[in-house]
Amino acid sequence: MAEPIVVAEGLHKSFGDTHALRGLSLSVQRGTVCGVLGPNGAGKTTAVRILATLSAPDAGHARIAGYDVVREADKVRARIGLAGQYAAVDEKLTGRGNLRMFGRLSHLPRREAHRRADELLERFGLTHSADRQVAGYSGGMRRRLDLITSLILRPEVLFLDEPTTGLDPRSRGEIWDAVRELVADGTTVLLTTQYLDEADRLADDIAVIDHGQVIATGTPDELKATIGDRLDVVVEDPATLRPAATVLNALAGTEPTTTGADRLSTAVPGGGFRLADIVRELDRAGVAAVDVSLRRPTLDEVFLRLTDREETVR
């Protein structure tokens, strides 16, 4: 396997008495999307800032495309792009004007900056709005423009920090399409997101961070397989949730979680369950079930299990 384009080894970072990173290690293969997930305060932003040369680690090492992010920061910056969750474009300029400005700020010759701006506007479907003032853009258009400003220098690695926060479903889909195009052309994307469905759809691999460390890695399907299928039960009377939970615990050997006022869900790692048997056991316990079903877990459920944030029946 080729050398990963992003490598972090034993990163530590503290802010006073707060330990943001506690030996974080991570690797990302070239031409893939790596989704970085974690609760608030887990260390995601600190890790990205170090990889993007915006902060230095207290200990440990990190490399982008083979270059050390501390000792060779200039070489790293020439190979990366960074787009945050808030559009950083100038509302008083047009879309084309913004891209040309970013090109010049990136030290491109004027002609090359103009050519690159036109190329990006066409590729990402903003040509029709290129000469309109950005103040009149929709939120999705602004975010898309912000994304493509980070592509002026054709980065090998693009850091996306919650790029679709606050966007409507259509605008989110447009950003997803743009990310897929970039990866198809060979760009590597490190994506932090609060939307787990976004990571599920876009990421080739996922790293889950908690308490300053990577606690799990794998493809979305591999992570889902770690907790097995899910058994969902909807009861007729919410007052019977507790006896229903007792039945499911006895059958599956795992503690059920509440997913609604009349709903339970539990992992069934071993499989081999017959729904008819479950309904019969619930009936014996005096529980009338409206629905009983088996399904694959969602990435949300994997995340909650890994970070120990599931709500059990009390």
Beta strands, then each sheet from edge to edge (+ up, - down):
strand 1: 6-15
strand 2: 18-28
strand 3: 33-37
strand 4: 59-64
strand 5: 67-68
strand 6: 80-83
strand 7: 157-161
strand 8: 188-192
strand 9: 205-210
strand 10: 213-218
strand 11: 229-235
strand 12: 257-260
strand 13: 263-268
strand 14: 289-295
sheet 1: 2+ 1- 4+ 5-
sheet 2: 6+ 7+ 8+ 3+ 9+ 10-
sheet 3: 12+ 13- 11+ 14-
end
